[in-house]
């Protein structure tokens, strides 16, 4: 039974403390990594999470070129985009997109898991993805982060207990 004096906490933008997190995507599954990144960008891992405020952290992903897809998704799952003009539909498999632009494949997977609108676009701006091991954000002193659902292609699950 609730008392009448309880109030729901709502985070204020001035109270938010943002961290920089570094994730090594080498050998990780694309969808599982995207789900963990979306949680971090949204701020759902923090106790002061507020749905209408951007409370998330900055996320840097390196080695995006080594991301993998499970099963036959690389050949069967299609990615479509349209230019807006007649006949402007472009389609390609996720496998070819992952080879051609791995950072775009991860960014689009995360984008679909964030709110659609100005708040989601602000959250997506805090995601930095690089295909190699190098990144230009050493001045921010990012802390290494181990995703909760880390799973590699060889089937070995290294999930934290």
ChimeraX commands (.cxc) that place a marker at each C-alpha (Angstrom):
marker #1 position 0.00,0.00,0.00 radius 0.5
marker #1 position 1.42,3.35,-1.03 radius 0.5
marker #1 position 1.42,6.35,1.18 radius 0.5
marker #1 position 0.26,9.70,-0.13 radius 0.5
marker #1 position 3.61,11.43,0.45 radius 0.5
marker #1 position 5.76,9.35,-1.93 radius 0.5
marker #1 position 7.03,11.12,-5.00 radius 0.5
marker #1 position 8.42,9.70,-8.20 radius 0.5
marker #1 position 12.03,10.68,-8.83 radius 0.5
marker #1 position 12.70,12.45,-12.11 radius 0.5
marker #1 position 16.29,13.13,-13.18 radius 0.5
marker #1 position 17.21,16.65,-14.21 radius 0.5
marker #1 position 19.66,17.20,-17.08 radius 0.5
marker #1 position 22.02,19.11,-14.77 radius 0.5
marker #1 position 22.26,16.12,-12.37 radius 0.5
marker #1 position 23.34,13.58,-14.98 radius 0.5
marker #1 position 26.90,12.28,-14.78 radius 0.5
marker #1 position 28.07,10.73,-18.04 radius 0.5
marker #1 position 30.89,8.20,-18.34 radius 0.5
marker #1 position 32.83,7.14,-21.43 radius 0.5
marker #1 position 32.79,3.38,-21.94 radius 0.5
marker #1 position 35.03,1.41,-24.31 radius 0.5
marker #1 position 33.75,-1.87,-25.77 radius 0.5
marker #1 position 35.87,-4.25,-27.85 radius 0.5
marker #1 position 33.51,-5.79,-30.41 radius 0.5
marker #1 position 35.96,-8.38,-31.72 radius 0.5
marker #1 position 34.15,-11.69,-32.32 radius 0.5
marker #1 position 30.91,-10.57,-30.66 radius 0.5
marker #1 position 27.41,-11.17,-32.04 radius 0.5
marker #1 position 25.95,-8.03,-33.65 radius 0.5
marker #1 position 22.44,-8.13,-32.15 radius 0.5
marker #1 position 23.50,-8.94,-28.60 radius 0.5
marker #1 position 26.08,-6.18,-28.62 radius 0.5
marker #1 position 23.56,-3.72,-30.08 radius 0.5
marker #1 position 21.09,-4.51,-27.29 radius 0.5
marker #1 position 23.71,-3.88,-24.60 radius 0.5
marker #1 position 24.82,-0.63,-26.27 radius 0.5
marker #1 position 21.22,0.60,-26.52 radius 0.5
marker #1 position 20.80,0.00,-22.77 radius 0.5
marker #1 position 23.95,1.99,-22.01 radius 0.5
marker #1 position 23.03,4.87,-24.34 radius 0.5
marker #1 position 19.54,5.05,-22.89 radius 0.5
marker #1 position 20.76,4.98,-19.28 radius 0.5
marker #1 position 18.61,2.05,-18.17 radius 0.5
marker #1 position 21.54,0.62,-16.20 radius 0.5
marker #1 position 21.51,3.63,-13.85 radius 0.5
marker #1 position 19.25,3.98,-10.81 radius 0.5
marker #1 position 18.27,7.53,-11.84 radius 0.5
marker #1 position 16.88,6.39,-15.24 radius 0.5
marker #1 position 14.08,8.64,-16.45 radius 0.5
marker #1 position 12.31,7.69,-19.72 radius 0.5
marker #1 position 11.97,11.21,-21.11 radius 0.5
marker #1 position 15.51,12.41,-20.22 radius 0.5
marker #1 position 18.78,11.32,-21.84 radius 0.5
marker #1 position 20.58,9.79,-18.83 radius 0.5
marker #1 position 22.93,7.47,-20.76 radius 0.5
marker #1 position 26.68,7.25,-21.16 radius 0.5
marker #1 position 28.97,7.72,-24.15 radius 0.5
marker #1 position 29.94,4.42,-25.80 radius 0.5
marker #1 position 33.00,3.77,-27.98 radius 0.5
marker #1 position 33.07,0.51,-29.93 radius 0.5
marker #1 position 36.34,-0.65,-31.50 radius 0.5
marker #1 position 36.99,-3.66,-33.75 radius 0.5
marker #1 position 33.55,-3.40,-35.35 radius 0.5
marker #1 position 34.94,-5.13,-38.44 radius 0.5
marker #1 position 35.17,-8.35,-36.39 radius 0.5
marker #1 position 31.45,-8.49,-35.50 radius 0.5
marker #1 position 29.64,-11.68,-36.48 radius 0.5
marker #1 position 26.11,-12.80,-37.27 radius 0.5
marker #1 position 24.76,-16.14,-36.07 radius 0.5
marker #1 position 23.09,-18.75,-38.24 radius 0.5
marker #1 position 22.51,-17.82,-41.87 radius 0.5
marker #1 position 21.56,-14.21,-41.15 radius 0.5
marker #1 position 24.54,-12.94,-43.12 radius 0.5
marker #1 position 23.03,-14.35,-46.33 radius 0.5
marker #1 position 19.28,-14.29,-45.71 radius 0.5
marker #1 position 18.60,-11.10,-43.74 radius 0.5
marker #1 position 18.18,-8.15,-46.07 radius 0.5
marker #1 position 18.68,-4.47,-45.39 radius 0.5
marker #1 position 16.49,-2.09,-47.35 radius 0.5
marker #1 position 16.69,1.67,-47.79 radius 0.5
marker #1 position 14.82,3.99,-50.08 radius 0.5
marker #1 position 15.94,7.29,-51.58 radius 0.5
marker #1 position 12.39,8.64,-51.78 radius 0.5
marker #1 position 12.36,8.64,-55.56 radius 0.5
marker #1 position 10.55,6.13,-57.81 radius 0.5
marker #1 position 12.73,3.08,-58.24 radius 0.5
marker #1 position 15.00,4.21,-55.41 radius 0.5
marker #1 position 14.87,0.99,-53.34 radius 0.5
marker #1 position 18.32,-0.37,-52.52 radius 0.5
marker #1 position 18.67,-3.81,-50.93 radius 0.5
marker #1 position 21.67,-5.76,-49.70 radius 0.5
marker #1 position 22.38,-8.60,-47.31 radius 0.5
marker #1 position 23.65,-7.90,-43.82 radius 0.5
marker #1 position 26.74,-9.96,-44.57 radius 0.5
marker #1 position 27.80,-7.65,-47.39 radius 0.5
marker #1 position 27.01,-4.57,-45.30 radius 0.5
marker #1 position 29.09,-5.97,-42.44 radius 0.5
marker #1 position 32.04,-6.44,-44.81 radius 0.5
marker #1 position 31.61,-3.09,-46.54 radius 0.5
marker #1 position 30.73,-0.78,-43.62 radius 0.5
marker #1 position 30.68,-2.58,-40.26 radius 0.5
marker #1 position 30.20,0.66,-38.32 radius 0.5
marker #1 position 26.98,1.40,-40.24 radius 0.5
marker #1 position 25.60,-2.09,-39.57 radius 0.5
marker #1 position 26.09,-1.69,-35.81 radius 0.5
marker #1 position 24.81,1.90,-35.77 radius 0.5
marker #1 position 21.58,0.94,-37.58 radius 0.5
marker #1 position 21.01,-2.04,-35.28 radius 0.5
marker #1 position 21.37,0.21,-32.21 radius 0.5
marker #1 position 19.22,2.94,-33.81 radius 0.5
marker #1 position 16.30,0.54,-34.12 radius 0.5
marker #1 position 16.48,-0.20,-30.38 radius 0.5
marker #1 position 16.38,3.45,-29.25 radius 0.5
marker #1 position 13.35,5.77,-29.04 radius 0.5
marker #1 position 12.32,7.16,-32.41 radius 0.5
marker #1 position 12.43,10.96,-32.38 radius 0.5
marker #1 position 14.65,13.77,-31.08 radius 0.5
marker #1 position 15.50,11.93,-27.85 radius 0.5
marker #1 position 16.69,8.82,-29.69 radius 0.5
marker #1 position 18.76,10.90,-32.12 radius 0.5
marker #1 position 20.45,12.64,-29.18 radius 0.5
marker #1 position 21.24,9.25,-27.65 radius 0.5
marker #1 position 22.63,7.90,-30.91 radius 0.5
marker #1 position 25.05,10.84,-31.17 radius 0.5
marker #1 position 26.83,9.46,-28.09 radius 0.5
marker #1 position 27.76,6.26,-29.95 radius 0.5
marker #1 position 31.19,6.19,-31.62 radius 0.5
marker #1 position 31.98,3.13,-33.75 radius 0.5
marker #1 position 35.37,2.34,-35.34 radius 0.5
marker #1 position 36.20,-0.66,-37.56 radius 0.5
marker #1 position 39.76,-1.00,-36.25 radius 0.5
marker #1 position 41.41,-0.93,-32.83 radius 0.5
marker #1 position 42.31,2.79,-32.89 radius 0.5
marker #1 position 39.99,5.58,-31.68 radius 0.5
marker #1 position 40.56,9.33,-31.15 radius 0.5
marker #1 position 38.90,9.54,-27.71 radius 0.5
marker #1 position 41.85,8.86,-25.41 radius 0.5
marker #1 position 41.49,12.34,-23.86 radius 0.5
marker #1 position 38.10,11.31,-22.43 radius 0.5
marker #1 position 39.79,8.38,-20.59 radius 0.5
marker #1 position 37.20,5.71,-21.47 radius 0.5
marker #1 position 36.86,2.80,-19.07 radius 0.5
marker #1 position 36.75,-0.70,-20.57 radius 0.5
marker #1 position 33.30,-2.26,-20.38 radius 0.5
marker #1 position 32.44,-5.94,-20.63 radius 0.5
marker #1 position 28.89,-6.38,-22.05 radius 0.5
marker #1 position 26.53,-8.49,-19.98 radius 0.5
marker #1 position 25.61,-10.78,-22.88 radius 0.5
marker #1 position 29.03,-11.39,-24.35 radius 0.5
marker #1 position 28.87,-14.37,-26.68 radius 0.5
marker #1 position 31.33,-15.26,-29.37 radius 0.5
marker #1 position 30.72,-17.15,-32.59 radius 0.5
marker #1 position 32.41,-20.32,-31.34 radius 0.5
marker #1 position 29.41,-20.83,-29.04 radius 0.5
marker #1 position 31.31,-20.07,-25.86 radius 0.5
marker #1 position 29.21,-17.89,-23.63 radius 0.5
marker #1 position 31.22,-15.67,-21.35 radius 0.5
marker #1 position 28.25,-13.99,-19.69 radius 0.5
marker #1 position 28.92,-12.42,-16.35 radius 0.5
marker #1 position 27.11,-14.09,-13.45 radius 0.5
marker link #1:1,2 radius 0.2
marker link #1:2,3 radius 0.2
marker link #1:3,4 radius 0.2
marker link #1:4,5 radius 0.2
marker link #1:5,6 radius 0.2
marker link #1:6,7 radius 0.2
marker link #1:7,8 radius 0.2
marker link #1:8,9 radius 0.2
marker link #1:9,10 radius 0.2
marker link #1:10,11 radius 0.2
marker link #1:11,12 radius 0.2
marker link #1:12,13 radius 0.2
marker link #1:13,14 radius 0.2
marker link #1:14,15 radius 0.2
marker link #1:15,16 radius 0.2
marker link #1:16,17 radius 0.2
marker link #1:17,18 radius 0.2
marker link #1:18,19 radius 0.2
marker link #1:19,20 radius 0.2
marker link #1:20,21 radius 0.2
marker link #1:21,22 radius 0.2
marker link #1:22,23 radius 0.2
marker link #1:23,24 radius 0.2
marker link #1:24,25 radius 0.2
marker link #1:25,26 radius 0.2
marker link #1:26,27 radius 0.2
marker link #1:27,28 radius 0.2
marker link #1:28,29 radius 0.2
marker link #1:29,30 radius 0.2
marker link #1:30,31 radius 0.2
marker link #1:31,32 radius 0.2
marker link #1:32,33 radius 0.2
marker link #1:33,34 radius 0.2
marker link #1:34,35 radius 0.2
marker link #1:35,36 radius 0.2
marker link #1:36,37 radius 0.2
marker link #1:37,38 radius 0.2
marker link #1:38,39 radius 0.2
marker link #1:39,40 radius 0.2
marker link #1:40,41 radius 0.2
marker link #1:41,42 radius 0.2
marker link #1:42,43 radius 0.2
marker link #1:43,44 radius 0.2
marker link #1:44,45 radius 0.2
marker link #1:45,46 radius 0.2
marker link #1:46,47 radius 0.2
marker link #1:47,48 radius 0.2
marker link #1:48,49 radius 0.2
marker link #1:49,50 radius 0.2
marker link #1:50,51 radius 0.2
marker link #1:51,52 radius 0.2
marker link #1:52,53 radius 0.2
marker link #1:53,54 radius 0.2
marker link #1:54,55 radius 0.2
marker link #1:55,56 radius 0.2
marker link #1:56,57 radius 0.2
marker link #1:57,58 radius 0.2
marker link #1:58,59 radius 0.2
marker link #1:59,60 radius 0.2
marker link #1:60,61 radius 0.2
marker link #1:61,62 radius 0.2
marker link #1:62,63 radius 0.2
marker link #1:63,64 radius 0.2
marker link #1:64,65 radius 0.2
marker link #1:65,66 radius 0.2
marker link #1:66,67 radius 0.2
marker link #1:67,68 radius 0.2
marker link #1:68,69 radius 0.2
marker link #1:69,70 radius 0.2
marker link #1:70,71 radius 0.2
marker link #1:71,72 radius 0.2
marker link #1:72,73 radius 0.2
marker link #1:73,74 radius 0.2
marker link #1:74,75 radius 0.2
marker link #1:75,76 radius 0.2
marker link #1:76,77 radius 0.2
marker link #1:77,78 radius 0.2
marker link #1:78,79 radius 0.2
marker link #1:79,80 radius 0.2
marker link #1:80,81 radius 0.2
marker link #1:81,82 radius 0.2
marker link #1:82,83 radius 0.2
marker link #1:83,84 radius 0.2
marker link #1:84,85 radius 0.2
marker link #1:85,86 radius 0.2
marker link #1:86,87 radius 0.2
marker link #1:87,88 radius 0.2
marker link #1:88,89 radius 0.2
marker link #1:89,90 radius 0.2
marker link #1:90,91 radius 0.2
marker link #1:91,92 radius 0.2
marker link #1:92,93 radius 0.2
marker link #1:93,94 radius 0.2
marker link #1:94,95 radius 0.2
marker link #1:95,96 radius 0.2
marker link #1:96,97 radius 0.2
marker link #1:97,98 radius 0.2
marker link #1:98,99 radius 0.2
marker link #1:99,100 radius 0.2
marker link #1:100,101 radius 0.2
marker link #1:101,102 radius 0.2
marker link #1:102,103 radius 0.2
marker link #1:103,104 radius 0.2
marker link #1:104,105 radius 0.2
marker link #1:105,106 radius 0.2
marker link #1:106,107 radius 0.2
marker link #1:107,108 radius 0.2
marker link #1:108,109 radius 0.2
marker link #1:109,110 radius 0.2
marker link #1:110,111 radius 0.2
marker link #1:111,112 radius 0.2
marker link #1:112,113 radius 0.2
marker link #1:113,114 radius 0.2
marker link #1:114,115 radius 0.2
marker link #1:115,116 radius 0.2
marker link #1:116,117 radius 0.2
marker link #1:117,118 radius 0.2
marker link #1:118,119 radius 0.2
marker link #1:119,120 radius 0.2
marker link #1:120,121 radius 0.2
marker link #1:121,122 radius 0.2
marker link #1:122,123 radius 0.2
marker link #1:123,124 radius 0.2
marker link #1:124,125 radius 0.2
marker link #1:125,126 radius 0.2
marker link #1:126,127 radius 0.2
marker link #1:127,128 radius 0.2
marker link #1:128,129 radius 0.2
marker link #1:129,130 radius 0.2
marker link #1:130,131 radius 0.2
marker link #1:131,132 radius 0.2
marker link #1:132,133 radius 0.2
marker link #1:133,134 radius 0.2
marker link #1:134,135 radius 0.2
marker link #1:135,136 radius 0.2
marker link #1:136,137 radius 0.2
marker link #1:137,138 radius 0.2
marker link #1:138,139 radius 0.2
marker link #1:139,140 radius 0.2
marker link #1:140,141 radius 0.2
marker link #1:141,142 radius 0.2
marker link #1:142,143 radius 0.2
marker link #1:143,144 radius 0.2
marker link #1:144,145 radius 0.2
marker link #1:145,146 radius 0.2
marker link #1:146,147 radius 0.2
marker link #1:147,148 radius 0.2
marker link #1:148,149 radius 0.2
marker link #1:149,150 radius 0.2
marker link #1:150,151 radius 0.2
marker link #1:151,152 radius 0.2
marker link #1:152,153 radius 0.2
marker link #1:153,154 radius 0.2
marker link #1:154,155 radius 0.2
marker link #1:155,156 radius 0.2
marker link #1:156,157 radius 0.2
marker link #1:157,158 radius 0.2
marker link #1:158,159 radius 0.2
marker link #1:159,160 radius 0.2
marker link #1:160,161 radius 0.2
view
